[in-house]
Amino acid sequence: MGIVYLASLLTGIGCMLLLDHRFRLFFWRDAKAAAIVTVVGVLFLLGWDLSGIALGIFLRGEGAIATGVLIAPELPLEEPVFLLFLVLCTMVLFTGARRMLAALPTRSASEDRERENA
């Protein structure tokens, strides 16, 4: 039971990568840029977590679904995996939303004036 959370995170990462692959949104659009963004994002958030831990703001909660493995004081093994999922999910959603918005038909200024006058 102690691996459920980690397995769920890895499954979520796999699902995000499948979605990314299907629509060529992030890693399958530009792997080098995606890798840089992912590493920088995870390191930033990990630094944020470590700062919060050092200040006594973030504490590790006990949970039956977690592995219980710590990679640093108050920093469970699942945290960097969660941060990876968070960055990947954010970038897939962002690039997908950009693509959807770009596909919307644009209105010309004359169409806007016609709507205002109607």
N, C-alpha and C positions, 0 to 999 in steps of 0.2 A: 504493500500500500504506500510505502514511502517514496515511490518514484512517480506517482500519478501526475503531480504538478509538472515535473520535468518532462515527462512523456507528452503531456498536453501542450507544453510550450514547443517542443520539437515538432509535434503534429501541426500546430499552428504555423510554424515557420515553413514546414513542407507545403502546406496549403497556400501560403502567400507566394512561395516560389513557383508553384504550379500555375497560379493566377498570373503571376508576372510572366512566366514562360508563354502562356496562352496568348496574352495580349502584347507581349514585348514592351513592357512598361518601364522596367528599371534595370535589373541585371542583364536581361536579354536585349536591351536597347543599347546600353553602353556599359559593359562590365567593369572597365577600369574606373570610370567616374562613379559608378554605383559602389564599388568596393571602397573607394576613398570616402565617399559620403557616409557609408555604413560604419567604417572604422572610426572616423571622426565623431560621428553621432554617438556610438557606443562608448568611446573613451570620454566624451564630454559628460554623458549621463552617469558613467561609472565614477568620474571625478566628483560629480554632484553628490552621488550616493556616499562616497568616501568622506566628503566634507560633512555631510549630515551625520554620518556615523561618528566622526571625530568630535563633532559638537554635541553629541548625545541626543540628537533629534530623531535619527532613524535607529530603530532597534529591531532585531530579528524576532519575529513571533514564532511560537511553537506551533507546528502543524503536523498532523498525522500524514498528510499527503506529500510533504516535502521530504527530501532525502536526508536532511539533517547535516549534510556535509558543508563545512565552512571553508572558504578559500581565504578569508581574512576574518578578524574579529567582527561579529555581527553582519558578515557578508556571506549569505548562502550561495551555494553553487548555482542555484536557479536564477539568481539576480542578473548576471551578465547574459544568460540565455534569454531572460525576459527583455532585457534592454535591446538585444539583437532583434527579437520579435517586434518590439515597439518601433524601432527605427525602420525595419523592413516594411511593416504594416503601414506606417506613416508615408513612406516614400511610394509604395504601390498605390495607396489611396490618392496621394497628391498627383502623381503622374497620370493616373486614371482619370481624375477629375479634370486635369488640364486638357487631356485628350477629348473628353466629353464636351467641355466648354468650347474647345476649338471647333468641334464638329457642328455646333449650333449655327443655324443660318443667321447671317448678320443683316441688320436692317439699314437701309440707306437713310440719309437725312431727309430726302423727299418723302419716303414712307412715313417717317416720324411726323413731318408737317401735315401729311394727309390724315394721320390718326388724330392729331391735335385739332384739326379743322372739322373733323367729322362729328 
